[in-house]
Amino acid sequence: MTAELFVHARVCRGTGLCRAMAPALFDLGPDGKARILRTAVSDPEELALVQDIADCCPTEAIALESSA
């Protein structure tokens, strides 16, 4: 399974939780909001991690969309 990552910039508050949990996948941009470094994730461990990050995001700004 492969999933595509999204950050909903309008609701992101830049807490940095995503970057702290997965610095290879997320960073904070110049505006202080999360940005994705790699949009497609297929490794099962990374998929689980990203799902955890999405579940923990205080503003629910991180989303995953399955692409089969």
Secondary structure as the mmCIF struct_conf table of DSSP 4:
data_model
#
loop_
_struct_conf.conf_type_id
_struct_conf.id
_struct_conf.beg_label_comp_id
_struct_conf.beg_label_asym_id
_struct_conf.beg_label_seq_id
_struct_conf.end_label_comp_id
_struct_conf.end_label_asym_id
_struct_conf.end_label_seq_id
STRN STRN1 ALA A 3 VAL A 7
TURN_TY1_P TURN_TY1_P1 ALA A 9 VAL A 11
HELX_RH_AL_P HELX_RH_AL_P1 LEU A 17 MET A 21
TURN_TY1_P TURN_TY1_P2 PRO A 23 LEU A 25
STRN STRN2 PHE A 26 LEU A 28
TURN_TY1_P TURN_TY1_P3 PRO A 30 ASP A 31
BEND BEND1 GLY A 32 LYS A 33
STRN STRN3 ALA A 34 ILE A 36
BEND BEND2 LEU A 37 LEU A 37
STRN STRN4 ALA A 40 VAL A 41
HELX_RH_AL_P HELX_RH_AL_P2 PRO A 44 CYS A 56
TURN_TY1_P TURN_TY1_P4 PRO A 58 THR A 59
STRN STRN5 ILE A 62 SER A 66
#
